[in-house]
Amino acid sequence: MTDTARARKLADRIRVVVAETLQRRIKDPRLGFVTITDARVTGDLREATVFYTVHGDETEREASAAALESAKGVLRSTVGRETGVRFTPSLTFVLDAVPDTARHLDDLLVRARAQDAEVRSVAVGKSFAGDADPYRKPGEEDDEDLDAADAEDHDGDEAEDA
């Protein structure tokens, strides 16, 4: 039976413990500016996934990933000591894709704004191809049809009278 509230609390505690341990205890020179963004624990509390971001380029990301992998044992023992659970979950570090996704969305929004501005600049001083209101109104359509029908009827009546 899974207790999701307990898993969430443990995940929050693991996130804090890993972040503090990285800041205070791990002195690996490969470890860049790492931010622990989230942690998730499976329902059986056996495995924990820790999400992180690295400020920097691809080489700094790879170096930080290697540093986290080498410090995994120290981090797991610290998590076990700090949380006090019977079985310390195994840690898996995953680079968080949220900043890259956010950056991509920002780029798309900038492109959309530029295209909107271009359309607006082209539309300045232009007029509609047809009427300003191209939609037919129910009353107007009926009037035109009736006028045309009346004209046909009158033409036919005059021809018959003659």
N, C-alpha and C positions, 0 to 999 in steps of 0.2 A: 504494500500500500504506500503510495507516494504522498509525501507532504510537501506541496509546492511552496508553502510559506516558509518552511524550514530550509528548503533548497535556496530560496531567494535570500534569506537572511545569511546563510552560509556563503553564498556567492558575493554578497555585499562585503562581508567580513574578509573574504579572500582577496577581493579587490583592494581593500584598504591595507591589508597586511603585505601583499606583494608590492604595492606602491611604496610603502614606508621602508620595506626591506631594500628595495632597489635604490632608494634615496640614501639610506644610512649605512647599509652593510656591504653592498656589492660595489667593488671598486675596479671593475673590469674597464680598461681603457677603450674597448670596442663599444661599450654601451654608450649610445648617444643620448640625445634629449628624448627620453621615452616617457610617454604618458599612458597610464593604464586607464582605458576608457570604460571597460565593462568586464564582468565575469559571469559565467553561467555554469551551473552545476546540474548534473543529471539527476533524475528523480531518486536514484538509489544512492546518491551522494558519493559515488566512487570516482567520478571524473569531473574535472573542472576545466573549462575553457576560459582563458584569460585573453581579452582583446586589448591591443595596444596600438599606439601610433608613434611614429618617429618623425621628429622635425628634421628635415634634411633631404638629401638626394638618395638615389637608389643604393649607392655603396654604403651609406650610413645605415640604411634600412637593413641591408644584408649583414653588416657587422653587428648591429644591435640584435638581430635575430640569432646570430651565432652566440653572442654573449648571454642572451636569455636562455638559450638551450644549454649552455655550459653551467649556468647558475641554477638550473631547474632543481637539482637535489637540495641545495641550500634553501631555496625558496619553499620547496615542499616541506622540509623539516621545520622551517619557521612557521609555515601555515599550520602544521599539525600542533606545534607547541602553543601557538596563539589562539587557535580555535577550540582546542580541547575535545575534538571529535574522536570517536573510537578508531575509525579508519580515515587516514588522511587521504583526500582525493588526489589522484595523479593530475599533474598540471600540463596543459597543452596551450602553447602561445600561438595566437593567430593575429596577423596584422589586420587592423581594422580598416575596412574599405570606406567607411563613412566620409572621411575628409576628401578622398579622391572623388567620390560620388557627388559630394557637395560642390567641389570645384568644377566638375563637369556640368552640373546643373546651372551654376553661376555663368559659365561660358555660354551655355545654350540661351539663358535669359538675356545676356548681353547681345547675342546675335539676333534674337527675336526683337529686342528694342531697336536695334539698328535697322532691321528690315521694316519695322513699323514706321520709323522715322522716314525711311526712303519712300514708302508708299504715301505717307502724309505729304511729303514735299512734291511728289508727282501729282497728287490730287489737288494741289493749290491752284485756284483759278480755273479749274475744269468745271464743266456742267454735266448734267445727266444726259445720257444718250437719248432717252425718251422723255416722258413726262416726269415731273418731280415725284408724282405718286403713280406708279405704274399699275396699281391694282384697281380692278374694276369694282365698282360699288354695286350692290344688288339692285338698287332703284334705277340707276343709270342704264344698266344692261337691259332691263325690262322696257324702259322708255324707247330705246333705239329699236328694239325688236318690234314693238308695237307700231312705231312710226313706219317702219319698212313694210309691215304686214298691211297697214291701212292704205298705204300708197298702192300696193299691188291690188287690193280689193277695189279701190276707186277706179283704177285703170281698167280693170276687167268689167266693172259695172257700166262704164261709159261706152265701152266697145259693144256691149250687148244692147244698149239702148239705141244705138245708131243704126 
